[in-house]
Amino acid sequence: MKLSVIIPCFNVADSIAVQLEALVNQNWSESWEVIIANNGSTDNTLSIAQQYQEKLPNLRIVDANDGQGPSFARNAGALAATGEALAFCDADDEVCPGWVAAMGEALSKYDFVAGCLKYEKLNEPWQLSGLRKQMQEGLIPHRAPPALEYAQSCNIGIKRSLHLAIGGFDQSLLITEDTEYCWRAQLAGIKLHFIPEAMVEYRHRRNLADIYRQARDYSQHSILLRQRYEDWSQLRKLKFIWGGWKQVLMHFVRIRNKGGLAAFIWSVGWKVGQLRAFFKYLV
């Protein structure tokens, strides 16, 4: 079975070399390729990627400029892929040794898989103490409808035929597209398996402003996604919006260092995102 590793990218000149260098050092007994789906980068991303075509003879760069967002780029990469299975990772992370082999072996047994995330290598101590760490020991739980676990798209794999059958990533979503993708696949009867041997070093946002924006945008789009699966009564909408401020206050009084400040900033961003979603989607 041939494996296609797909990396969507947009203006990642400061990090993509780390990911490509990690892929240079991968070994697997079966055939595999790397596809970079360039989504309109205006920095040196493309030239850096081209420099790795000698180190990675199986590296191809495809044009994903006709649409916006990681969903479009991943779908473009999947269409260009020649492998029977697809493994998705991100340009700002770093796959661990043995990742290609672990994903390839897993996809020879299962149709849909997700690996684990590690955080120590690419993040500062304040990020490790203040920001959430998911997918270390399993999939991400979700209690509300459809009550299905999910994984981040920086470390998932699926059979290419099934990816095409479910319609790929939803290109109308610029954020939370991986959550929706996992739910839609599972609702179509495709079980998601956690593969702890397939490890990726995850990179958090580097500054407090980016952390705030990530929390705000993810929170807002999470509400947009949940609307597809839940009925929201007016009372529930009000409880949802006015709830959660106690947690923000708790994070505030616990600020002792930059990690505590990052946790507070994330909680503020999350509530602002909910407020934006309320007035945009729920009113």
C-alpha positions as CSV (number, residue, x, y, z in Angstrom):
1,M,0.0,0.0,0.0
2,K,1.3,3.4,-0.9
3,L,1.0,6.3,1.6
4,S,0.6,10.0,0.6
5,V,1.6,12.5,3.3
6,I,-0.2,15.8,2.7
7,I,0.9,19.1,4.1
8,P,-1.3,22.2,3.6
9,C,0.7,25.4,3.8
10,F,0.3,29.1,3.8
11,N,3.1,31.5,4.7
12,V,5.0,29.0,6.9
13,A,8.6,30.0,5.9
14,D,9.6,30.1,9.5
15,S,8.7,26.5,10.3
16,I,8.2,24.3,7.2
17,A,11.9,23.4,7.0
18,V,11.7,21.7,10.4
19,Q,8.8,19.6,9.2
20,L,10.5,18.7,6.0
21,E,13.7,17.8,7.7
22,A,11.8,15.5,10.0
23,L,10.3,13.8,6.9
24,V,13.7,13.4,5.3
25,N,14.7,11.2,8.2
26,Q,11.6,8.9,8.0
27,N,11.9,5.3,6.9
28,W,9.2,2.9,5.8
29,S,9.5,-0.3,3.8
30,E,6.6,0.5,1.6
31,S,6.2,3.3,-1.0
32,W,5.3,6.8,0.2
33,E,5.2,10.4,-1.1
34,V,5.0,13.9,0.3
35,I,2.6,16.4,-1.2
36,I,2.8,20.1,-0.2
37,A,-0.4,21.9,-1.1
38,N,0.6,25.5,-1.3
39,N,-2.4,27.7,-0.5
40,G,-1.2,31.0,-2.0
41,S,1.9,31.7,0.2
42,T,3.5,35.1,-0.3
43,D,6.6,34.5,1.7
44,N,9.5,32.1,1.0
45,T,7.5,28.9,1.8
46,L,7.6,27.7,-1.8
47,S,11.3,28.3,-2.3
48,I,12.1,26.5,0.9
49,A,10.0,23.6,-0.1
50,Q,11.6,23.4,-3.5
51,Q,15.0,23.1,-1.8
52,Y,13.9,19.8,-0.2
53,Q,13.0,18.1,-3.5
54,E,16.5,16.7,-3.8
55,K,16.5,15.5,-0.2
56,L,13.0,14.1,-0.6
57,P,12.8,12.6,-4.1
58,N,9.2,11.7,-3.4
59,L,8.2,15.3,-2.7
60,R,5.7,17.1,-4.9
61,I,4.4,20.6,-4.7
62,V,0.8,21.2,-5.9
63,D,-1.0,24.5,-6.5
64,A,-3.9,25.0,-4.1
65,N,-4.4,28.7,-4.9
66,D,-8.0,28.5,-6.3
67,G,-9.6,28.4,-2.9
68,Q,-8.9,29.7,0.7
69,G,-8.1,27.7,3.8
70,P,-6.6,24.5,5.0
71,S,-9.6,22.4,4.0
72,F,-9.2,23.5,0.3
73,A,-5.5,22.8,0.5
74,R,-5.9,19.3,2.0
75,N,-8.5,18.4,-0.5
76,A,-6.3,19.6,-3.3
77,G,-3.4,17.5,-2.0
78,A,-5.7,14.5,-1.7
79,L,-6.8,14.8,-5.3
80,A,-3.2,14.9,-6.4
81,A,-2.2,12.0,-4.2
82,T,-1.3,8.7,-5.8
83,G,-1.4,6.7,-2.6
84,E,-4.2,4.4,-1.4
85,A,-4.0,6.1,2.0
86,L,-3.6,9.7,3.1
87,A,-1.7,11.0,6.2
88,F,-2.2,14.6,7.1
89,C,0.2,16.8,9.1
90,D,0.8,20.5,9.4
91,A,3.8,22.6,8.2
92,D,4.3,24.2,11.6
93,D,4.7,21.0,13.6
94,E,7.3,18.2,13.5
95,V,6.6,14.5,12.9
96,C,8.5,12.3,15.3
97,P,10.8,9.5,14.2
98,G,8.8,6.5,12.9
99,W,5.7,8.5,12.2
100,V,5.4,7.6,8.5
101,A,5.9,3.9,9.3
102,A,3.4,4.1,12.2
103,M,0.7,5.8,10.0
104,G,1.4,3.5,7.1
105,E,1.1,0.3,9.2
106,A,-2.0,1.6,11.0
107,L,-3.7,2.4,7.7
108,S,-3.0,-1.1,6.4
109,K,-5.2,-2.3,9.3
110,Y,-7.7,0.4,9.8
111,D,-9.6,2.9,7.5
112,F,-9.4,6.0,9.7
113,V,-6.7,6.8,12.3
114,A,-5.3,9.6,14.5
115,G,-1.9,9.7,16.2
116,C,-0.8,11.3,19.5
117,L,0.5,14.8,20.1
118,K,3.6,15.8,22.1
119,Y,4.3,19.3,23.3
120,E,7.8,19.5,25.0
121,K,10.1,20.0,22.0
122,L,8.5,23.0,20.2
123,N,7.1,25.0,23.1
124,E,8.4,27.2,25.9
125,P,7.8,26.3,29.6
126,W,5.1,29.1,29.9
127,Q,3.2,27.6,26.9
128,L,3.4,24.1,28.4
129,S,2.0,25.3,31.8
130,G,-0.7,27.6,30.4
131,L,-2.1,26.1,27.3
132,R,-4.2,23.0,26.8
133,K,-2.6,19.7,25.7
134,Q,-4.8,17.3,23.8
135,M,-4.5,13.9,22.1
136,Q,-1.6,12.8,24.4
137,E,-3.3,9.6,25.4
138,G,-6.4,9.4,23.3
139,L,-9.0,11.1,21.1
140,I,-10.7,14.4,22.1
141,P,-14.0,13.8,23.8
142,H,-17.2,15.8,23.0
143,R,-20.2,15.4,25.2
144,A,-22.8,17.4,23.2
145,P,-24.4,16.0,20.0
146,P,-23.3,14.1,18.0
147,A,-21.3,12.9,21.1
148,L,-18.4,11.6,19.1
149,E,-14.7,11.8,19.7
150,Y,-12.5,13.7,17.2
151,A,-8.9,14.5,16.4
152,Q,-6.9,17.4,15.2
153,S,-6.0,17.4,11.5
154,C,-2.3,17.8,12.2
155,N,-2.1,14.0,12.8
156,I,-4.8,12.0,11.1
157,G,-4.9,9.4,8.3
158,I,-7.6,7.9,6.2
159,K,-8.0,5.7,3.1
160,R,-8.1,7.9,0.1
161,S,-11.2,6.3,-1.3
162,L,-13.1,7.0,1.9
163,H,-11.9,10.6,2.0
164,L,-13.3,11.1,-1.5
165,A,-16.5,9.2,-0.7
166,I,-17.4,11.5,2.2
167,G,-16.5,14.6,0.2
168,G,-13.2,15.6,1.9
169,F,-12.9,18.4,4.3
170,D,-15.7,21.0,4.4
171,Q,-14.3,23.9,2.5
172,S,-16.9,26.3,3.9
173,L,-15.2,25.9,7.3
174,L,-11.9,27.7,7.9
175,I,-11.7,26.6,11.5
176,T,-13.0,23.4,13.3
177,E,-13.0,21.7,9.9
178,D,-11.1,18.7,11.4
179,T,-13.8,18.2,14.1
180,E,-16.5,18.3,11.4
181,Y,-14.5,15.9,9.2
182,C,-14.1,13.4,12.0
183,W,-17.7,13.5,13.0
184,R,-18.9,13.2,9.4
185,A,-16.7,10.2,8.8
186,Q,-17.9,8.4,11.9
187,L,-21.5,9.2,11.1
188,A,-20.9,7.5,7.8
189,G,-19.8,4.4,9.7
190,I,-16.0,4.8,9.6
191,K,-14.5,4.1,13.0
192,L,-11.7,6.4,14.2
193,H,-8.8,4.6,15.8
194,F,-6.2,6.2,18.1
195,I,-2.6,5.2,17.2
196,P,-0.2,6.2,20.1
197,E,2.9,5.2,18.1
198,A,2.2,7.9,15.4
199,M,3.6,10.9,17.3
200,V,3.8,14.5,16.2
201,E,5.4,17.4,18.1
202,Y,2.7,20.1,18.2
203,R,3.6,23.8,18.1
204,H,1.4,26.2,20.2
205,R,0.9,29.9,19.1
206,R,4.0,31.9,19.9
207,N,2.6,35.0,21.5
208,L,-0.4,36.1,23.6
209,A,-2.1,38.0,20.8
210,D,-2.1,34.9,18.6
211,I,-3.3,32.8,21.5
212,Y,-6.2,35.2,22.0
213,R,-7.2,35.1,18.4
214,Q,-7.0,31.3,18.2
215,A,-9.2,30.9,21.2
216,R,-11.7,33.5,20.0
217,D,-12.0,32.1,16.5
218,Y,-12.1,28.5,17.5
219,S,-14.8,29.2,20.1
220,Q,-16.9,31.2,17.6
221,H,-16.7,28.5,14.9
222,S,-17.3,25.7,17.4
223,I,-20.8,27.3,17.9
224,L,-21.3,27.5,14.2
225,L,-20.5,23.8,13.9
226,R,-22.6,22.7,16.9
227,Q,-25.6,24.4,15.3
228,R,-25.6,21.6,12.7
229,Y,-26.2,19.0,15.4
230,E,-28.1,20.7,18.2
231,D,-31.3,22.6,18.7
232,W,-30.8,25.8,20.7
233,S,-33.8,27.1,22.8
234,Q,-33.7,30.8,23.7
235,L,-33.2,29.9,27.4
236,R,-30.3,27.7,26.6
237,K,-28.7,30.4,24.4
238,L,-28.9,32.9,27.3
239,K,-27.5,30.4,29.8
240,F,-24.7,29.5,27.4
241,I,-23.7,33.1,26.9
242,W,-23.9,34.3,30.5
243,G,-22.2,31.1,31.9
244,G,-18.5,30.6,32.0
245,W,-17.4,34.0,33.3
246,K,-16.6,32.4,36.7
247,Q,-13.9,30.4,35.0
248,V,-12.5,33.5,33.4
249,L,-12.3,35.2,36.8
250,M,-10.6,32.1,38.3
251,H,-8.0,32.2,35.6
252,F,-7.5,35.9,36.4
253,V,-6.9,35.5,40.1
254,R,-4.5,32.6,39.4
255,I,-2.1,34.7,37.2
256,R,1.4,34.3,38.7
257,N,3.5,34.1,35.6
258,K,3.3,34.1,31.8
259,G,1.8,30.6,31.7
260,G,-1.0,31.8,34.0
261,L,-1.5,34.9,31.8
262,A,-1.7,32.7,28.7
263,A,-4.4,30.6,30.4
264,F,-6.4,33.8,31.2
265,I,-5.9,35.2,27.7
266,W,-7.2,31.9,26.3
267,S,-10.3,31.9,28.5
268,V,-11.1,35.6,27.6
269,G,-10.7,34.8,23.9
270,W,-13.0,31.8,24.3
271,K,-15.8,33.9,25.9
272,V,-15.4,36.7,23.3
273,G,-15.8,34.0,20.6
274,Q,-19.0,32.8,22.2
275,L,-20.4,36.3,22.4
276,R,-19.5,36.9,18.7
277,A,-21.2,33.6,17.8
278,F,-24.3,34.5,19.9
279,F,-24.9,37.8,18.0
280,K,-23.9,36.4,14.6
281,Y,-25.5,32.9,14.6
282,L,-27.9,32.5,17.6
283,V,-29.9,35.8,17.9
